[in-house]
Amino acid sequence: MKNVQLTDFGPEDIEDFLVEVEASFGIQFVQNELLHVKTFGQLSDHIIGKIKRTNVQDCTGQQAFYKLRNAISRTREIDRSTIRPNLDLNNVFPRASRRQEINAIEKELGFKLSILRPRKWITAMLALLLVICFLALFLYWKIALLGIVLTLFGSWLATKFGKELEVGNLKQLTQKVTREHYLRCRRNTDSFNKLEIEKILIDWFADYFGLECDKLIREQRLP
């Protein structure tokens, strides 16, 4: 695997990620607040320091699993005792009614799961068409511009109606919602577990930027 570093990405990539961090942990960064932050460890410490809630040593991932299990049990009428971490979500959400079933789960939970995407070949084809259209701007700009608009519209449609699952089982879904909806997963939203935040950030950063968790050390430089 390529040795990817955080410095391979631009500041705008980090900014996009931090928008999601703000929503998950109920914090907000102000302009120039992070100018002093140079490494992943410093960023983690800064994020943890901004979470002004009672520190309670319990497991948010476990609470997220229970919330998901209860929501699946109620909306899909499945016995809770059979809902375990290795539960195959393809069986829980049949393709024909997948979007409707997931919408029902999201309504029960009170937040979006964001686990549906288009087929990979559709995404690849649209990306290729977009590149071709940009290259064609130098020769047939009117046609190319129309192609860009149509390709972007096609991408929007593909995303809106995609039915492919981004996660395979309930354990993976639990990990995803724990990091993306941290406070909403907790029984007491006025509390957090300080000890687990850095581990969540490591997993989240690694997944978001395509890094290996064991190589995402505190000393790794930010762009």
Backbone bond lengths (Angstrom), bond angles and torsions (degrees), N, CA, C in turn:
res aa  C-N    CA-C-N  psi(-1)  N-CA   C-N-CA  omega(-1)  CA-C   N-CA-C  phi
1 M - - - 1.475 - - 1.523 109.79 -
2 K 1.330 116.62 140.01 1.454 121.47 178.78 1.528 110.39 -60.44
3 N 1.341 115.19 139.63 1.458 120.21 -179.23 1.529 109.39 -81.45
4 V 1.326 115.77 84.51 1.457 121.62 -176.90 1.526 109.90 -81.11
5 Q 1.332 116.18 137.99 1.454 121.84 177.40 1.530 108.98 -118.51
6 L 1.324 116.99 157.75 1.458 120.08 176.95 1.523 111.22 -62.78
7 T 1.335 116.57 -28.43 1.462 120.10 179.66 1.522 112.20 -70.53
8 D 1.338 117.47 -9.48 1.458 120.47 175.69 1.529 111.56 -73.74
9 F 1.314 116.87 -13.30 1.464 121.83 -178.41 1.525 109.86 -104.54
10 G 1.330 115.33 162.39 1.455 120.11 179.91 1.514 112.11 -90.47
11 P 1.342 117.13 163.01 1.475 120.64 178.01 1.522 112.81 -56.36
12 E 1.356 116.61 -32.03 1.462 119.31 -179.55 1.529 111.55 -66.09
13 D 1.354 117.03 -29.92 1.464 120.40 177.13 1.533 110.01 -66.44
14 I 1.321 116.39 -43.38 1.468 121.36 177.79 1.525 109.71 -64.00
15 E 1.332 117.01 -40.54 1.464 120.63 179.74 1.525 111.35 -62.24
16 D 1.332 117.10 -42.44 1.467 120.59 178.12 1.519 110.56 -61.54
17 F 1.321 115.87 -40.62 1.459 119.80 179.09 1.525 111.25 -65.81
18 L 1.324 116.45 -41.19 1.464 120.30 -177.46 1.527 112.46 -66.30
19 V 1.329 117.43 -25.07 1.466 120.32 174.44 1.528 109.47 -61.56
20 E 1.318 116.64 -40.50 1.466 120.95 178.30 1.523 110.89 -70.12
21 V 1.328 116.73 -36.82 1.469 121.26 177.32 1.527 110.15 -61.85
22 E 1.327 116.78 -43.25 1.466 121.27 178.68 1.528 110.88 -57.39
23 A 1.336 115.85 -46.24 1.466 120.02 -177.53 1.521 111.51 -66.33
24 S 1.322 117.16 -38.58 1.460 120.76 -176.46 1.523 112.66 -70.79
25 F 1.340 116.69 -42.13 1.465 120.64 -173.81 1.526 113.61 -101.24
26 G 1.331 117.63 3.43 1.461 120.15 177.08 1.508 113.66 65.52
27 I 1.330 116.32 40.40 1.460 120.98 179.65 1.522 108.80 -124.38
28 Q 1.332 116.36 172.41 1.457 120.08 177.87 1.520 109.49 -148.33
29 F 1.325 115.12 131.89 1.459 120.72 177.55 1.529 109.15 -93.58
30 V 1.339 116.22 140.89 1.456 120.73 175.57 1.520 108.96 -100.67
31 Q 1.305 116.37 166.33 1.457 121.80 -176.97 1.528 111.39 -57.86
32 N 1.317 115.75 133.95 1.472 124.11 177.56 1.527 113.60 66.92
33 E 1.309 118.04 10.70 1.466 120.89 -178.38 1.528 112.07 -65.56
34 L 1.318 116.52 -30.39 1.468 120.50 -173.14 1.528 113.27 -102.69
35 L 1.323 117.58 16.82 1.460 120.11 -178.34 1.526 112.20 -61.57
36 H 1.323 116.94 -30.14 1.464 120.76 -178.57 1.520 112.96 -82.36
37 V 1.341 116.52 -11.34 1.470 121.19 -175.23 1.520 109.41 -83.91
38 K 1.321 116.98 119.53 1.463 121.45 -175.87 1.528 113.62 -117.66
39 T 1.339 117.25 -19.26 1.464 120.12 -176.66 1.527 110.58 -128.72
40 F 1.334 115.44 165.13 1.459 120.51 178.21 1.527 110.79 -61.92
41 G 1.325 117.18 -39.23 1.466 120.57 179.57 1.515 111.93 -62.45
42 Q 1.328 116.91 -42.86 1.466 120.46 178.35 1.527 110.80 -64.25
43 L 1.321 116.14 -38.88 1.463 119.62 178.66 1.526 110.73 -65.14
44 S 1.327 117.38 -43.78 1.462 121.61 178.15 1.525 111.08 -59.15
45 D 1.327 116.23 -46.72 1.464 120.89 179.85 1.529 110.84 -61.85
46 H 1.326 115.86 -39.90 1.462 119.91 -178.99 1.526 110.67 -66.33
47 I 1.323 117.12 -42.98 1.467 121.07 178.72 1.522 110.47 -62.22
48 I 1.336 116.69 -46.80 1.468 120.91 179.82 1.525 110.76 -59.82
49 G 1.344 116.04 -40.21 1.461 120.32 -179.31 1.517 113.57 -66.89
50 K 1.335 117.17 -22.98 1.464 120.95 -179.22 1.528 112.86 -84.24
51 I 1.322 117.90 -13.90 1.466 120.48 -178.46 1.526 108.68 -82.16
52 K 1.304 116.46 96.72 1.465 122.45 -174.79 1.525 110.22 -91.44
53 R 1.328 115.17 72.53 1.456 121.15 178.81 1.526 108.93 -138.23
54 T 1.321 115.22 167.43 1.461 119.97 -179.08 1.518 109.99 -68.65
55 N 1.319 115.71 131.38 1.461 120.87 179.79 1.534 109.88 -82.64
56 V 1.339 116.00 116.62 1.463 122.03 -179.62 1.529 108.18 -126.88
57 Q 1.311 117.25 130.06 1.455 120.07 -176.00 1.536 111.27 -88.26
58 D 1.323 115.30 74.51 1.459 120.62 172.87 1.525 108.11 -128.71
59 C 1.307 116.98 175.09 1.461 121.52 -172.60 1.522 111.21 -102.03
60 T 1.317 116.56 113.06 1.464 120.91 179.51 1.524 111.30 -69.39
61 G 1.333 116.83 -35.21 1.456 120.33 178.53 1.521 112.01 -60.31
62 Q 1.315 115.97 -39.80 1.465 120.33 178.46 1.525 110.51 -65.39
63 Q 1.327 116.27 -42.11 1.460 120.28 178.45 1.531 111.06 -65.21
64 A 1.328 116.78 -37.25 1.466 120.78 177.02 1.519 110.79 -64.13
65 F 1.336 116.35 -41.11 1.463 120.21 178.25 1.523 111.08 -60.81
66 Y 1.328 117.02 -44.56 1.469 120.57 179.85 1.532 111.05 -62.77
67 K 1.348 116.93 -40.82 1.457 119.92 178.41 1.529 111.00 -62.47
68 L 1.317 116.31 -44.91 1.463 120.34 179.29 1.519 110.94 -65.33
69 R 1.321 116.08 -43.52 1.462 120.18 -179.88 1.529 110.87 -60.04
70 N 1.328 116.37 -45.05 1.468 119.57 -179.73 1.523 111.66 -65.31
71 A 1.334 116.22 -40.59 1.462 120.10 -179.46 1.527 111.05 -65.90
72 I 1.326 116.50 -42.26 1.468 120.49 178.16 1.523 110.50 -65.15
73 S 1.315 115.92 -42.56 1.464 120.45 -179.21 1.526 111.25 -61.02
74 R 1.344 116.30 -43.65 1.463 119.82 -176.81 1.531 112.10 -72.84
75 T 1.318 117.23 -44.27 1.463 119.49 -174.36 1.527 113.27 -80.71
76 R 1.335 117.02 -29.69 1.459 120.38 -177.98 1.523 112.45 -104.25
77 E 1.354 115.88 -2.19 1.467 121.85 179.44 1.531 111.15 55.08
78 I 1.339 114.39 52.53 1.459 122.32 178.15 1.523 108.64 -112.53
79 D 1.314 116.81 138.50 1.463 121.57 178.38 1.531 109.29 -60.43
80 R 1.333 116.83 125.79 1.473 120.91 -177.38 1.521 112.82 -57.56
81 S 1.322 116.82 -32.72 1.463 120.03 -176.80 1.523 112.45 -66.48
82 T 1.327 117.01 -17.77 1.468 120.62 -179.79 1.535 112.04 -94.64
83 I 1.321 115.91 -6.25 1.474 120.16 -177.78 1.525 108.60 -91.37
84 R 1.315 115.22 105.75 1.471 121.85 -176.35 1.520 110.30 -124.37
85 P 1.343 117.74 167.69 1.467 120.24 -176.67 1.528 114.94 -55.46
86 N 1.323 117.71 -32.37 1.467 119.94 -177.89 1.528 112.87 -86.78
87 L 1.327 117.93 10.80 1.463 122.15 -179.65 1.524 110.32 -59.23
88 D 1.334 116.84 125.27 1.459 122.65 -179.88 1.529 109.51 -75.93
89 L 1.326 116.34 116.84 1.466 120.17 -176.31 1.519 112.37 -71.52
90 N 1.324 117.88 -20.55 1.464 119.88 176.05 1.526 111.00 -65.61
91 N 1.322 116.16 -28.71 1.462 120.11 176.89 1.525 111.83 -80.91
92 V 1.320 115.99 -31.47 1.465 120.35 -179.80 1.528 110.76 -73.15
93 F 1.339 115.34 -38.49 1.461 120.96 -177.17 1.525 110.30 -117.09
94 P 1.340 117.89 87.57 1.468 120.79 178.22 1.528 110.42 -57.55
95 R 1.312 116.05 141.20 1.465 121.14 -173.93 1.532 112.76 -55.30
96 A 1.323 117.65 -40.21 1.466 121.24 -174.92 1.520 112.48 -60.20
97 S 1.337 117.04 -35.94 1.475 120.61 -177.50 1.527 111.49 -119.31
98 R 1.315 116.70 21.24 1.476 121.35 -171.49 1.519 113.38 -59.48
99 R 1.298 117.24 -48.31 1.461 119.32 -176.99 1.531 111.43 -63.14
100 Q 1.322 116.56 -40.78 1.459 120.26 179.40 1.524 111.58 -65.55
101 E 1.333 116.16 -41.47 1.468 120.21 -179.09 1.523 111.19 -66.36
102 I 1.327 115.81 -41.22 1.463 119.19 -179.97 1.521 110.79 -70.28
103 N 1.320 117.82 -35.78 1.470 120.56 174.69 1.527 111.00 -59.79
104 A 1.328 116.25 -38.34 1.465 120.54 179.01 1.531 110.60 -66.68
105 I 1.326 116.72 -40.90 1.471 121.05 177.34 1.531 109.92 -62.70
106 E 1.332 116.09 -44.54 1.468 120.41 -179.03 1.525 111.22 -62.96
107 K 1.310 116.87 -39.24 1.469 120.49 177.66 1.526 110.72 -63.89
108 E 1.323 116.37 -39.38 1.470 121.36 178.38 1.526 111.00 -66.20
109 L 1.333 116.80 -40.32 1.461 121.38 -177.70 1.528 112.33 -77.62
110 G 1.328 115.71 -34.37 1.461 119.51 -177.42 1.513 113.53 91.74
111 F 1.330 117.84 12.20 1.461 121.71 175.73 1.523 110.03 -154.09
112 K 1.350 115.11 161.40 1.453 121.86 -177.86 1.525 111.28 -80.02
113 L 1.322 115.91 140.41 1.461 120.73 176.20 1.526 111.35 -88.06
114 S 1.330 116.90 -32.55 1.471 122.41 178.52 1.528 111.35 52.73
115 I 1.331 116.53 55.78 1.466 120.47 -177.01 1.527 112.82 -117.75
116 L 1.330 117.47 8.01 1.457 119.79 -179.75 1.529 110.39 -107.35
117 R 1.307 116.18 141.51 1.464 121.94 -179.93 1.528 108.94 -145.94
118 P 1.342 117.65 165.68 1.464 120.08 175.71 1.529 110.51 -72.35
119 R 1.320 116.58 167.97 1.457 120.82 172.58 1.534 109.15 -61.41
120 K 1.329 116.17 147.24 1.462 119.85 -175.68 1.523 112.44 -62.32
121 W 1.335 117.71 -35.63 1.459 119.24 -178.55 1.522 111.30 -67.98
122 I 1.337 116.52 -30.62 1.459 119.68 177.12 1.527 110.12 -68.85
123 T 1.324 116.17 -44.52 1.466 120.60 178.34 1.518 110.91 -61.25
124 A 1.336 116.39 -43.59 1.466 120.75 -179.86 1.530 111.38 -64.52
125 M 1.323 116.66 -41.30 1.456 120.78 -179.39 1.529 110.88 -64.91
126 L 1.330 116.84 -43.58 1.460 120.87 179.63 1.526 111.41 -65.52
127 A 1.330 116.28 -38.04 1.462 120.14 177.88 1.530 110.75 -64.67
128 L 1.332 116.60 -41.50 1.465 121.11 178.32 1.528 110.92 -64.16
129 L 1.331 116.67 -43.73 1.461 120.68 178.89 1.525 111.34 -61.80
130 L 1.331 116.20 -37.49 1.463 120.22 179.94 1.528 110.70 -65.25
131 V 1.326 116.09 -41.84 1.468 120.34 178.25 1.529 110.41 -63.39
132 I 1.333 116.73 -44.27 1.469 121.35 179.17 1.519 110.95 -60.26
133 C 1.336 116.07 -42.15 1.463 120.30 -179.75 1.524 111.44 -64.68
134 F 1.328 117.02 -39.91 1.462 119.93 178.62 1.527 110.95 -64.71
135 L 1.335 116.10 -40.30 1.458 119.76 178.14 1.524 111.26 -65.99
136 A 1.325 115.86 -34.78 1.470 120.50 -178.12 1.522 112.75 -74.03
137 L 1.337 117.49 -11.40 1.461 120.04 179.49 1.528 112.41 -57.89
138 F 1.336 115.95 -28.91 1.462 120.24 -177.21 1.529 112.22 -77.29
139 L 1.340 116.70 -15.34 1.468 120.33 -176.70 1.523 112.54 -113.46
140 Y 1.325 116.29 -50.29 1.458 121.51 -177.80 1.525 108.79 -130.50
141 W 1.316 115.76 74.60 1.459 119.08 -167.16 1.525 113.27 -64.58
142 K 1.338 117.64 -34.37 1.458 119.44 -179.61 1.528 111.49 -65.95
143 I 1.329 115.31 -47.23 1.464 120.13 178.81 1.529 110.11 -65.03
144 A 1.343 115.49 -42.18 1.465 120.23 -179.23 1.521 111.30 -63.23
145 L 1.328 116.09 -40.66 1.464 120.06 -179.94 1.520 110.84 -64.39
146 L 1.333 115.85 -41.70 1.463 119.70 176.40 1.526 110.45 -62.67
147 G 1.336 115.67 -40.39 1.463 120.00 178.26 1.515 112.49 -62.17
148 I 1.331 117.06 -39.26 1.464 121.52 178.48 1.527 110.49 -63.21
149 V 1.336 115.90 -45.10 1.471 120.35 179.89 1.526 110.29 -61.59
150 L 1.343 116.19 -45.11 1.467 120.14 -178.83 1.530 111.23 -67.09
151 T 1.325 116.77 -37.61 1.469 120.31 179.12 1.526 110.96 -66.23
152 L 1.326 116.61 -43.03 1.465 120.00 178.45 1.524 110.93 -64.68
153 F 1.334 116.19 -38.27 1.460 119.71 176.77 1.526 110.51 -65.41
154 G 1.331 115.41 -40.25 1.467 119.87 176.81 1.516 111.71 -62.48
155 S 1.330 116.87 -38.36 1.471 121.22 177.90 1.517 110.58 -64.24
156 W 1.325 116.09 -40.57 1.464 120.38 178.63 1.525 110.43 -63.65
157 L 1.331 116.63 -44.23 1.457 120.29 178.74 1.525 111.37 -63.59
158 A 1.336 116.12 -42.77 1.461 120.42 -179.00 1.524 110.80 -62.36
159 T 1.327 116.26 -40.01 1.466 120.34 178.82 1.525 111.04 -69.21
160 K 1.320 116.06 -41.25 1.460 121.00 -176.58 1.520 112.01 -66.01
161 F 1.343 116.72 -36.00 1.460 120.09 -174.31 1.528 113.91 -112.35
162 G 1.329 117.45 7.95 1.459 120.74 178.48 1.522 112.17 -62.71
163 K 1.321 116.16 146.65 1.468 120.04 -176.97 1.531 112.98 -126.29
164 E 1.325 117.59 9.04 1.463 119.71 179.39 1.525 110.26 -82.07
165 L 1.323 117.16 135.14 1.464 121.60 -179.38 1.526 110.91 -81.51
166 E 1.320 116.35 132.96 1.462 121.00 177.26 1.528 111.85 -78.58
167 V 1.322 117.23 -22.48 1.468 122.15 179.69 1.522 108.94 -122.30
168 G 1.328 116.12 149.54 1.452 119.42 -174.73 1.518 115.50 -95.44
169 N 1.334 116.25 -34.56 1.458 118.70 -176.56 1.526 111.17 -135.73
170 L 1.328 115.58 176.13 1.462 120.92 -174.58 1.524 111.85 -68.00
171 K 1.316 117.99 -31.80 1.468 120.74 177.81 1.526 110.59 -61.72
172 Q 1.321 116.89 -45.56 1.460 120.71 179.49 1.523 111.08 -65.30
173 L 1.330 116.62 -38.34 1.459 120.17 177.79 1.527 110.49 -66.01
174 T 1.324 116.84 -39.75 1.464 121.14 178.18 1.517 111.05 -60.67
175 Q 1.328 116.73 -44.02 1.461 120.70 178.55 1.522 110.79 -62.23
176 K 1.316 116.70 -39.63 1.466 121.41 -178.73 1.524 111.29 -65.55
177 V 1.328 117.76 -48.85 1.462 119.31 -176.91 1.526 111.53 -72.30
178 T 1.333 117.80 -27.79 1.463 120.45 178.29 1.508 110.76 -62.40
179 R 1.326 116.91 -41.88 1.461 118.73 -178.64 1.532 112.74 -82.93
180 E 1.325 118.20 -32.93 1.456 120.46 -176.14 1.528 113.44 -86.89
181 H 1.342 116.62 -20.44 1.479 121.01 -179.55 1.526 108.81 -136.55
182 Y 1.310 115.51 50.42 1.470 120.75 -171.26 1.523 112.57 -52.56
183 L 1.316 118.16 -56.31 1.466 120.45 -175.61 1.520 111.89 -66.10
184 R 1.325 117.71 -37.44 1.457 120.82 -179.42 1.523 112.37 -69.05
185 C 1.308 116.44 -19.19 1.465 119.78 178.35 1.523 112.23 -82.72
186 R 1.313 117.31 -15.41 1.460 120.60 -175.94 1.522 111.22 -87.02
187 R 1.321 115.39 146.22 1.462 120.46 176.75 1.518 110.47 -63.14
188 N 1.333 115.84 -42.47 1.460 121.68 177.64 1.525 108.18 -110.59
189 T 1.334 116.68 105.71 1.469 120.36 -175.71 1.525 112.95 -73.74
190 D 1.343 116.86 -5.98 1.457 120.40 176.47 1.526 111.61 -91.86
191 S 1.323 117.21 9.73 1.454 121.36 -179.42 1.525 110.84 -128.06
192 F 1.322 116.23 164.75 1.460 122.39 172.93 1.519 108.90 -154.30
193 N 1.309 115.87 164.65 1.460 121.08 178.39 1.522 108.01 -109.35
194 K 1.318 116.23 102.24 1.458 121.87 -175.39 1.529 112.17 -57.76
195 L 1.327 117.20 -34.99 1.459 120.96 -175.07 1.525 113.15 -68.16
196 E 1.330 117.79 -24.50 1.463 119.41 -175.25 1.526 113.77 -96.54
197 I 1.327 118.17 -10.60 1.459 120.73 -173.35 1.530 112.06 -64.13
198 E 1.319 117.77 -45.73 1.477 118.79 -177.40 1.524 110.93 -63.60
199 K 1.330 117.57 -38.93 1.469 120.04 177.80 1.531 110.35 -63.08
200 I 1.317 116.73 -40.84 1.466 120.72 177.42 1.521 110.01 -62.72
201 L 1.334 117.56 -42.91 1.457 121.05 -179.98 1.522 111.65 -64.98
202 I 1.329 116.81 -38.63 1.467 120.23 177.86 1.520 110.48 -61.20
203 D 1.330 116.54 -49.75 1.473 120.48 -179.91 1.523 110.99 -62.06
204 W 1.325 115.97 -40.86 1.465 121.28 -177.19 1.527 111.02 -68.16
205 F 1.328 116.49 -48.44 1.460 121.19 177.62 1.530 110.53 -58.12
206 A 1.319 115.80 -46.44 1.468 120.34 -176.94 1.525 110.81 -61.15
207 D 1.321 116.49 -44.11 1.456 120.58 -179.15 1.529 110.87 -69.33
208 Y 1.309 116.87 -41.82 1.464 121.94 -176.37 1.527 111.81 -66.25
209 F 1.336 116.34 -39.63 1.461 120.55 -175.47 1.528 113.88 -104.39
210 G 1.340 116.68 5.71 1.454 119.94 177.68 1.514 113.89 68.70
211 L 1.339 116.55 37.14 1.462 122.02 179.65 1.523 110.52 -101.29
212 E 1.315 116.22 166.32 1.458 121.39 172.89 1.528 107.83 -92.37
213 C 1.338 115.84 130.14 1.471 120.70 -175.27 1.523 112.79 -54.55
214 D 1.338 116.37 -41.62 1.468 119.17 -176.02 1.530 112.79 -71.64
215 K 1.339 117.20 -11.15 1.460 120.58 178.55 1.518 112.11 -101.66
216 L 1.333 116.44 -5.30 1.460 120.34 178.55 1.523 108.31 -88.94
217 I 1.320 116.18 83.61 1.464 121.93 -176.82 1.531 110.10 -93.96
218 R 1.318 115.54 163.44 1.463 120.57 -177.34 1.533 112.09 -61.24
219 E 1.327 117.25 -29.06 1.453 121.09 -176.63 1.519 113.43 -82.67
220 Q 1.341 117.89 -3.67 1.459 119.19 -177.30 1.521 110.64 -65.67
221 R 1.334 115.92 131.00 1.452 122.48 -175.58 1.531 111.92 -74.34
222 L 1.319 115.18 144.95 1.459 121.62 174.53 1.533 108.79 -95.46
223 P 1.348 116.97 155.76 1.468 119.56 179.39 1.529 111.74 -67.68
